[in-house]
């Protein structure tokens, strides 16, 4: 499956960094509608620092979130969940 290849590459990238737990920065671009924004925000815990910026045209929202992750597997789980959100682009 192509998705597995993407996550395998992330695992290898994270394997070189043994400094877990650490704060990880997630960045997403989503369509500017309440449902998609809410689903994206729900990926993170209450302790996460989430900021949002609307695009110039207002069609999209950039969502950045910093959250303490205990392991690289936790980071990958969030990316896996995010891949199910229609219109979401992970950066």
N, C-alpha and C positions, 0 to 999 in steps of 0.2 A: 504494500500500500504506500502511496506517495507520502501521506501524512506521517507514517512511521519514520520515513527517511528524514523528514524535517525535525522531528523530535529526537531522533538519534543524533543528528548533528548538534542539537542543543545540548544533549547529555554529554557529548564529547567535549564541547566547548566548556561546559560547567565543570567537567571532571578535572580540568587543569586548574580550576580555582577551588581550593579546599577550604576557603574561609567561610564556612557556614556555621551558625546562622549569620545572615547579613541583610541589610536593607536593600531591596531590589526595586528598580524603577521600571514600571510598566508604562507603555505609551500605546494608545489606540486612537484611531479616527473612526467615528461612527456617524451615521445619518442623524440629523438633529430632529429626532422625534422622542417623545417622552418614554415610550416603551424600550427602545433600544438603549437610550441613555441609562434608564433604570436597571436594565439587565446587565449592562456593563459595570455600573457601580456595585451591583450585587455580587460581583466576582470577588470583592475585597471585604475584609473584616472591618469592624468599627474603628480599629486603631490606625487604619491606613490613612495617609494624607493624600486626598484626592483633589485635583484641580481640573477645571474645565475651561476651555476657550473656544468660542464660536468662530467659525471661519468668516472671512470677510463678507461672503454672500449669505451667511446664516444657514446654509444647507447642511453643514457638518459641524461636529463638535470634536475637538481634540481633548482626550481624557488622559491625564497623567496620574499615576498612583504610586506612591512609595509605601512599601509595607515590609515588615520584618518577615523574612522567609527562613524557615529552619533548615531547608535543604533544596537542592536543585530540583528534586522531584516535585516539591510544592509549587515551584515556579512553572514547571511543565504542566502540572494539573490545571493551573489557571489558564495557560495558553490553550490547552485542550478544551476546556469549558468555553473559552472565548470563541473558538472556532465554530461553535454552534449558533452564535449570534449573527443573524442575517445582516449583511452590510458592514460588519466590523472589519477593520484593517488593523492588524498588529504591526507595530513598527519596531 
